[in-house]
Amino acid sequence: MIAILGTGKMGEALLSGLVRAGLRPDEIVATARRPERAEALRERYGVRVAGNAEAAKLADTLILAVKPQDMSALLTEISPHVAVDRLVISVAAGITTAFVEARLGDGVAVVRVMSNTPVLVDEAMSVISAGAHASEEHLKRTEELLSPVGKVLRIPESQQDAATALSGSGPAYFFYLVEAMVDAGILLGMPRAAALDMVTQSIVGAAIMLRDSGEHPVILREAVTSPGGTTISAIAELERHKVRAAFLDAIEAACERSRRLAGG
């Protein structure tokens, strides 16, 4: 039995992915703060819904998906019901395995995960890190849960805040870029729908090329950038406006925010 505690946007994304991956609804129990939200989850997915304490008793794998600022209260509530043989997977940004372990008692296996919303289309990027008591078996079990809904990568926990900023928040940067490019198309006289189609397909195609070609992004960009052409004119404007530096600063800010979240 798997329990998802705090089934908000990310919790539901993971829930829907697990169901699509073939996990039976009766193998999943979900919790939500509001009764109407819990009922909606039960109706939508056919899963069992329960309170946090009951779910912690029932499940052998617990996925903690509450907001970082709510994690301490959740751990206090469930700690009397989490046996030492449980696997606890935390997907809350900024929350360390040590933070969870200290509140659940000695010996509980904790794995920290940062995933992202493309889990909804089985294209998530999930990075995982082992806590002090998590074994190879626990890491493999976590990978088995997450691999049907995307790519899974093991990293040292010291890199988790950077991963949160880079891939956890990454889809939002992508959507922000798409918005800007579509607006540019409209400015140039394109209908919004046509501009969105062109930008979306261009980015999907570029992403697949980057993933499947094995080429460095600089090589792929240079292949589109002819001397004295349109692309280099656009790149020159991006450089003039320090877009690259802005991305560096933005992702660094996200990383720093992730570091602070554990402290509320």
N, C-alpha and C positions, 0 to 999 in steps of 0.2 A: 504494500500500500504506500502510495506517495501522497504527501500532504503539501499543498501550496498555501502558505500562511500569508495573507495579505494579497488577495487576487485583484489588484488594480490593473493598470494598463500593461505593465510588463508581466505581472503574474498571469493575466489572462492570455497574453501572447504566448507564454510558455505552456500554459494549459492547452490552448488550441493546438500548439505544435505537438505536444505529447499525444493528444487524441489522434491527430492526423498521422502520427508516426506509428499508430497501431496499438497504443495502450488503451485498454478497455476502460470506459468511464467508471465502472465499479471498482477500479484499482486506484482511483484518485479521489481525494477529499479536499475541498477548497474552503477557505474561510474569507470572510469579508466583514468590514466594520459595520455596514448597514444591512439590515435584514432583506430589504428589497433588492440590493445588489447580489446577495447570496442566492436569493430565489431566482434571479435572472440567470445566474451562472448554472444553476441546477437545470433550469428549463432549456438553456441553450446547448449545454454539453452533456446533460444526463449524469453529471458527477454528483457525488454526495457532498452536502454542505454541513458544516459543523462549526462550533466555537473553537478557538485556538487550543485550549487545553484538551478538549476531546480529540481534535485532530492530531495533536502531539502524542497522545496515548495510542491512537490507532495505527499510525504510520511508522514504517521502518526507515523511510527517507523523508526528511523535512526540507522543503524549499522555502526559505525565508525571503519574502518579496515585498515586505513593508517598506515605507519610506525610511531613509536613514535616521531621521529624527524620532521615529516611532520604534526603532529596534530595541532600545533598552527596555521599554515597557513590555514589549512582546516577550523578550527573553526572560524577564522576571515572571511573567504569567505562565510560561510553558516549562520553565526549568524543573519544577518538581515532577514533571511527566516525561522528561526526555531520558531514556535509559542510556547506559554507556555504550550499548551496541548499535545505536542509531547513527545514520549518516545525516549530517546537517549541511545543507548547501545554502549559502547566503548570496543573494544577488543584489544586495543593497550597496549603492555606491559609497565608497569611503569607509565602510565598516570592515575592520580587520578581523582575521580569524582569531587573534588573541582576544579581541573585544568580546566575541561570541563565546569563546572557550571559557573566559573568566566568569561568565554569567550562567553557563550551563553545567559547570562542574568538571572535575578532572576526568580525562580520558575520552571525552566525546570527540568523534572525528568530525572536523569542520573543513569544508572546501569552499573557497571564495570564488565567485563567478561574476564576470561582467559580460553580459550579453547585450544585444541591441534589437530594435523593433523589427528588422527584417526576418526575425523568427516567424513572423506572420506569413511569410511566403517561403519558408524553409531555406532562407539564405542568410541566417544570422552569423555574426562573428562572436563567438564565445571564448573568452580566455579564462583559464582556471588555475588556481593556486592551492596547494595543500597547506592545511594547518599543522600544528605540532603533532597531532595524533592521527592524521589521515595517512593511510597506507596507499600502496600502488593499487590495491583492490578498490579502495574508495575513489581514487582518481579515475580508474577504468569505468566504474559504475556511473560516475558523473558524466564521463565522455559518452557512454552508451545512451544516457538520457538526452544529451544535447546534440549528438552527431546527426540524428535524423532531421534536425531542423537547421542545419548549417555547418560551418566549419568550427572546429574546436582546437584551441592552441593552449599548451601548458606554458606558463611563464612564472618566474619568481614573484612572490607576493610584493616585493619592493617595486615592481613595475606595474602594479594594478592601477594606481592612480593615473599613470600615463596612458594605460589602456582604456580607462574610463573616458579620458579626454579625447583620445584618438578614435577608437571604434565605438565605444558606448554612446558618445554624443555625435559620432561621425555622420549618421544619416541626416541629422538636423543641418549640418554644414552643407551637405549635398542638396537638400531641399531649398536651402537659402540661395545656393548658387543657381539652381534651376529657376527660382523666382526671378532673380536678377536677369538671367538670360532671356526668359520669356518677356519680361518688361522691355528689354532691349528690342526684341522682335516686334512688339506692339509699337514702340517708338518709331520703328522703321516702316510701319504700315502693315505689318502682318496681322491677320486675325489671331486672337488669343489661342484658339484650339489648334490652329496650324502651327503656331510657334511652339506650343507645348509638345505637340507630336514630334516636331523636328528636334527639339532640345532633348526630350526623353530618349528618343532612339539614338541620337548621337552619343549620349552619355552611356546608355546600355551597351552600345557597340564598342565604345572606347574601353569600358570596364572589362568586357569579355576579351578584347585584344590584350589588355594589360595582364589579365589573369592567365590567359592561355598561351601567349607568345613567349613568355619568359624574358622579354626585353625590358630594359630599364625605362622608366617613364620619360627620361630625357631623350632617349633614342626615338621613342614613338612620337614625342612632340616635335622633334627636329624633322621627322619624316613629313610632317604636315607644313613645316615652316620654310617656304621658299624664299630665297633672297629677294628683297624688295617687294614682297607680296602682301596679301591682306592679313595673313596670320601674324607675321612679325610686327605689323603695325598695331594689331590688337595687343600682342604681348608687350610691346613697348609702352603702351598706355597702362597696362596692368602693373608693370614695373615702376612707371612714373608715379602711380598712386600707391605704391608700396603694398600691393595686395599680398605678396608672399610674406612680408614682415607682419602684416595684420593677422594672417593665419597663424603664424608662429606665436604671436602674442595671445591670440584667442585660445589656442589649444593649451598654452602654458597656464592661462587663467583658469581654464576648466580643470586642469590637473591640480592646481592649488586649491580650488574649491572642493575637489574630491578629498584632498588631504584634511580639510577642515570639517567635513561633514560628520565624521565619527564623533566629534566633540559637540555636535549640534550647531 
